[in-house]
C-alpha cells in the first residue's frame, strides 16, 4: 500500500512538472501562415525543432524562403501553397491539413501573413486600404473561420499577429492601422466566444521590427509623388514628400534587428499552459509609454505628436505661409 501511495505521489509530481513545462509538440500540428520570410519563417523552424508537425503556408512554395524551410527542417514540416486572400487556396490547405493530421490533431493556427505600407491618407486611395485589409484582416478571418473546427476539437490555440499600430495612431500608417485594429477586434470577439470551448486566443503586438522582416513595401518618394493628382501636388509639395519618405525610411532602420523576441512570444502563446491574451513587444524604454497610451484621453493622446520633429517639420513645410 505504501509503495502504491509513493508511486502515485511521484506520478502526480511528474504530471505537475510536465504541466509547468508547457505543451508538448509531439503528436500536435500547427498551421502558420506567411512563412516565406520574417516571423512566420522563423516560427515554423522553431516549432519543427520542438517536435510539432508544422504546416507552413507560403505564398510562393517554390521560392527561396519555402525551399530553405524544406532543406533545414525535418520531415514533420510541410510547405503549403497558401494565399490567404483566396478562399479556394484556404480550403485546399484545410483539406491537406485534415489528411495529414497527427494523432492529437490541429493544436493551433498562427495568423501571421501580412503586409505593411505607409502613406498619408490623401496620398492613398480606397484600393490601397482594401488591398491592405484583404491580407491583414480578411485573410486572417478567412483562415480562422476555415480552421476553427479543427482547433476547437483539439482545445488548442489561435494566434494573431497584430501591431502597436492597432492602437497607436500616427502619421502615414492609416491603412495599416485600420487593418490591424480590425484584426484585434475580431480576435477579441473570438477569444470570448472560444473560451467556453477551451480554445485560447492570443494577440502578438510587435513594435518596430521592419529591419528583421520583409513586411515593409519598398518604394521611393517619386512613387508617392506620381500618384498625387494636381490639386494634392499643390498642397503636398514634392520637397515635403521627399522629407517624409527619408524620415520614414530612417525610422525603420532604428528598430529591432532580430525577430527573436516575437518568435519567443509566439512560442509562449502556443506552448504555455497560461498564454497571455496580448504580447506587447517593444523596447524596455517604450514599454511604459505604450502601456499607458491607450488609456490617455484623446486630447492628450493626440498632443503626444507635438513632440515629434516630423510633425513640426510637416507643419512648417505645409501650413506656415
Secondary structure, DSSP 8 states (H G I E B T S, - for coil): -HHHHHHHHHHHHHHHHHHHH----TT-EEEES--SSHHHHHHHHHHHHTT-EEEEEES-TTSHHHHHHHHHS-TTEEEEE--TT-HHHHHHHHHHHHHT--TT-EEEEEE----B--B-GGG--HHHHHHHHHHHTHHHHHHHHHHHHHHHHHT-EEEEE--GGGT---TTBHHHHHHHHHHHHHHHHHHHHHGGGT-EEEEEEE-S-GGGSS-B----HHHHHHHS-HHHHHHS-HHHHHHHHHHHHHHHTTS-S-SHHHHHHHHHHHH-TT--SEEEE--HHHHHHHHHHTTS-HHHHHHGGGG-HHHHHHHHHHT--
